[in-house]
């Protein structure tokens, strides 16, 4: 059951500071609970990651991007 934006969160080039994204925090991996916020910093250095690019949101939450809601340049 692929989601339309499933691969966006795995590609570092798709994410910039200021983007609105949904992330899954480490403690929420089992439940799949998503947290929405604005990217402050990209923490993953590699261009792609199979589980999603790790980011820090402006509110301090850290997690892997599951979906990009609104790109900064849009």
N, C-alpha and C positions, 0 to 999 in steps of 0.2 A: 504494500500500500504506500507507494511513493507520494510524498508531498510535493507541491509545485516548487517550493523554494528549498528542497531538501539539501541540495549540494552547495547552495550559496554560503552557508555557515561553515563549510569545510575549506573554503578558498579565501586566503588572507587578503587578496586583492579586492574582494567584494566588500570588505569591512574597513571603515575609516572612523576615527574619533568623530563623534557627533551623530553617528547613525543610531537609529532606534532599532533594537534587536530583542529577541527572546533568547534567554539563556537557561541552561539547567545547571544549578549549583551542585557541587560534589555531594552534599548531604541529601539532595533531592533526586539523585540518579535512580534510585529504586522506584520512587513514586512517579517520576517523570514530570513533577511540578515545574512549571516554567515561570521565570521572572522576567518582566519587561523593563527595559531601561535604556539609557543613552550611553554609548561607549565613551569611556574616558581614555582608556589605554588598551592597546593590543599586547597580550602577554606571550602569545605563541610566535616564535621566530621563523619557523618553517613556512613555506608558501602554502602548504595544505596540511590538513590533519583529519584522519578518518572519523574522529569523534566530534569534530567541530573546533574552530579556533577559540582559544581561551582569551577572554577579555575581562577587564575591570570596568564596571559601570560607574557613573558619576556618584551613585549612592554608596559605593565601596564594595558592592557584591562582585564576586568573581565566579565565572562559570564559562561553559562552552556554548557557543552560538548554535542554536537550532534553526533559527529563522531570522532573516533580515526583514524588518517591518517597513522601515523607511530609510532610504539611503540619504546621506548628507547632501549629495549633489543633485537630488531629485527635486 
